[in-house]
Amino acid sequence: MDYDVVILGAGAAGLMCAAQCGGRVLLVDHAKKPGEKIRISGGGRCNFTNTDTTAANYLSANPHFAKSALARYTPWDFVSLVSEHGIAWHEKTLGQLFCDGSAQQIVDMLTGLVARAGADLRLQTSASGVERVAGGFALSLTRGDRTQRISTRALVLATGGKSIPKMGASGFAYEIARQFDLPMVETRPALVPLTFPPERFAGLPGTALPTRVTADTTGFDEAMLFTHRGLSGPAILQASSYWHEGEAISVNLTPGTDAFAALRRLRGEVGRRSLHRALDTLIPAKLSDHLAGEWQLAGNLGDQSDKALAELAARLGNWTLTPAGSEGYRTAEVTLGGISTDALSSKDMQVKDVPGLYAIGECVDVTGWLGGYNFQWAWASAMAAARAL
Ligand code: FDA
């Protein structure tokens, strides 16, 4: 065998795995540089983990699968690694940890660890012709016009999901999984803006407000942003992972506020104010303008009965919207679904029926919420495999 371990994909999971497993290791990526998604993540500061990580922060057909790997490599283990390398970090909100400096520091740390581990990193190299041979696997590696056939004892799929094809996402791991007859969970874009017909939110692009957005019974209290294509912002991205084509989402425009009490109080103070302008005390004025038209609000506050104010408050708490679609893999931060966890050992991410074949990171049907959870899964699943390799 030419190698003990060949890892396909030098992203978050592949770099971590190559950095941590011993032996003759080859790390292959078709991109020009390793860890490109790390570099652009978190607005260039990389939200590298979330200290509140539990399996409940992930979507998977098997909600228990991620528990073992997450327990054996915790957010604090990654924080220790980052701190040991002198990378300064801060907590932004809700346990989300970011670099003080730049996401490139995380890429540099990981590529430094890969080099220190003695692993061979080959970029601009694509893999094909993967097959099982006695004692391992054989595959072809192509760089430019040169193709080389190599053999390895273990093969790790770490090529991520389909999100952002412009950055090299390829769905390659799924092809190999299909070749080995592994069960798959249907994939779809997640953590993605939702689209609406162009005229739906006319005049609102750029407006943001705190909301609670619910899709399929799961709600998120975060900011929502109107865009030229529809809705975005963390609340929408989070809810998009639970949204299915054709379904409606519910937007609470006044989360944490008793809108009925607020409107009644205002009626007592400024009864002659129009209902339309009264909304400005609860939501941005541009959105009041929009909703006044959509809901045909007329009259002054003083003209409204308690029942009418209660109905308006209820509408504010449950603005029901049916997206036309999502922006798709072009802008999705992650891919839902992928290689079914039924095929894998939760202890070491090895394919149960194909000894020596492993799958880690985003290509597996484990998808985190927004907020550092996806990188934590990449680190933890990579470590689970690395310990066994
Ligand atoms: P990843 O996509 O990182 O790596 C896969 C690698 O495989 C790539 O280097 C690719 O070039 C390579 N590859 C693909 N096909 C190949 C082929 N056929 N042959 C060879 N190589 C191939 N998460 C988080 O926790 N915090 C954050 O702040 C962010 N921010 C963020 C911003 C943006 C814009 C995006 C798109 C995503 C995020 N994420 C995130 C999500 C996070 O980036 C993602 O979950 C991890 O990078 C997944 O790690 P993987 O190693 O599994 O795939």
Boltz pocket constraint, residues with backbone or C-beta under 6 A from the ligand:
constraints:
  - pocket:
      binder: B
      contacts: [[A, 8], [A, 9], [A, 10], [A, 11], [A, 12], [A, 13], [A, 14], [A, 28], [A, 29], [A, 30], [A, 31], [A, 33], [A, 34], [A, 35], [A, 36], [A, 37], [A, 38], [A, 40], [A, 41], [A, 42], [A, 43], [A, 46], [A, 47], [A, 48], [A, 49], [A, 125], [A, 126], [A, 127], [A, 158], [A, 159], [A, 160], [A, 161], [A, 163], [A, 164], [A, 167], [A, 168], [A, 169], [A, 170], [A, 171], [A, 172], [A, 331], [A, 332], [A, 333], [A, 334], [A, 360], [A, 361], [A, 362], [A, 363], [A, 369], [A, 371], [A, 372], [A, 373], [A, 374], [A, 375], [A, 376], [A, 378]]
      max_distance: 6.0
